[in-house]
Amino acid sequence: MSTVHRPDSVFRAVLLNSRRDCRNLGADYPEKWGDVYAWGETSMKDSYSWSSYSLCLGSEESIFKYTQSDYSDNPDGKTVLEPEDDAATVKLGSKWHTPTAEEYNELFENCNCIRPYIDTGRCSGIMIYSKKAGYTDNCIFLPEGRYWTATLYEGDSKCAYSYYPADPEGWSYRLDGIFIRPVRQR
């Protein structure tokens, strides 16, 4: 069950243009995994497959939203989730969204990831500390796992950018159930 995230539970010092929530979407505590979503879907489900993916007609060849020329003769050119397809926006309100690939890059450029994984007793993950002067004591905990961005993978409409904290570059198939760490505009 998803919970409402309090506005004061955000990591304020890392990003220039947004604030990162201290919990994954649907998590009660920072050290819990939370809910998983397919890219562009706003509710959890029992199975994650092309036949259950809401932005296609049952197969990866039938994706009808967020398409590039690789999948459509008439691509829609949309490369970032619209608010109605963003689970963070739908669950938390219009000030919140799934971070873009650019926002994740900004996070990892401005922070130090502490490894190895930390086991909190609830889940394992990593601590991410700000590199910004005056904010180096600020940190967030990211449970182990992959995290969606709001950005479609360039050149392949069946994928979107996703990040794994220990290796902050990558992509996943849009149908995969993956965590979201919401951000809020300042």
N, C-alpha and C positions, 0 to 999 in steps of 0.2 A: 504494500500500500504506500503510495507516495505521500510525503509530508510537505507542508508549506515551509519554505526556507525563510528564516528571519533575515531582514535586510542587514542586521548587525553581524551576521555570521559570514562575512566576506573577507577575503584576503585583499587588503586595500593597497599594498605598496608595490606590487610587482608590475602590473600592467599600467600603461600610460592612459589608455582610453576606456578601460573597463575594470570591473571588480570581479574577482573569481570567488565563487561560493566555496565554503570550506567543506562541503559535502557533495557527494555524487547525487544526481537526481534520484529521489526516492529513498535515500539513506537517512536513518534517524540520527546517526553519529558520523563524525568525520572518518572513523576507522571501520566503517561498514561499506560494503560494495554498492548497495543500492539497486535500482532497476536497470534492465537492459532494453534497448530499443533497436529496431531496424532503422536504417538511415531514412529520414523523411517520414517516419511514422510516429504517432504521438501516444500510443498505448502499448503496453506489453502484451505478449501473446504466448500461447503454449508451444508453438513451433515456429521456427524461422527457416523459410524456404521460399523459392521463387513462386510456388503455387499459393503461398499465403501472403506474399508481399503486395501491399496495397497500391504501389505505384507502377505496377505492370499487370498484364493480363494473363498471368500464370507461368510465364517463362522470361528468362533474361532478355530474349529477343523482342519481347513485347513491352519494354519499359516505355511509358508514355509521358513522363514528366522528368525534367532535368536531363534532357538529352542533348547530345552533341552529334556531329555529323557521322560518327562511327556507328550509331544505332538508328538513325532516322534520316529520311530524305527531307524532312522538315523539322530540324532540331529546334527546340524552343530557346536554346541559348542560356538557360538558367543554370548558374553554377554555384549558387549559394541558397541554402534553404530559405523559403519564404516563411513568415511567421506562422501561418496555419499548418505548416509541415514540420515545425520545430518543436520537439517535445518540451524543451525548457521553456519556451514562450507559452505554449498551451498550458503547461502545468503551473508555472510560476507567475505569469503575467507578462505584459508587453515590454517591461524594462529588462527582461531576462532573455538570453538566447544561448544556443549551442555555440561555442567559440569557433571562429573561422580558422583555417590553417594558418593564416597570418597572425592571429592572436596566440595560437599555440607556439608559433615560432618566436614571437615576442616573449612569451613566458620563459622558454628555454634559453633564450639569449640573455635574459636579465636575471637568471637564477642559477643556483648550483643544486644539482640533484645529489643527494646523499645515498650512497649504496654501501653495503648490500641491503637487500630488503629487510625491513624492520617487521617483526611479528608483534602486533599489539595485543594478541590474545583473542581478538575478534577477526582480524584478517591481516595479511601481510601487505607491505607497500613500501613507498619511499618518501622521505622528507625532501621538500623543495624549499630552499632558502633564497631570499632576495639578495642580489648583489648590489643593490642601490645603496649608496652611502646614506646612513641614518635609518635604514630599514633592514639591516642585515640580520637582526634577530627575528624578523617576521618569516614565518614558514607556513606551508600547507602540507598535509599528508595526502598522498594519492594512493589509494588501494591498488594492489597489483592488478593489471588488466589493461585492455585496450580501450581507448576513448575516442568517440566520434568528434569530428569537426563538422562544421556546417558547409564545407566546401567539397564539391564534386571533384573526383579525380580527373585530372587533365588527360584527355585522350581515350578515356574508357568510361562510358556512361553507366556501366554496371557496377562501378566502384566509387568510393568516396575516400577522402583522406581521413586517416585515423592515426592515433599516436599511442605508443606504448612507452611509459615513462623511462624505462631503461634504454630505449632505443627510439628517440622521438622523431621518427620519420616512417611513413608507411601509408598503406591503404588497406581497405577491407571491402569485401562485397557488400553492397547496400543491404542485402537481405539479412546479414549477420546481426545477432543480438549483442550490442556493445554498450558500455557505460557512457554517460554524459556528465561532464563537470560544467555546470552552467556558469555563465558570466553575466554581469549586469552593467549596463551603460552608466557612466557617471552623470 
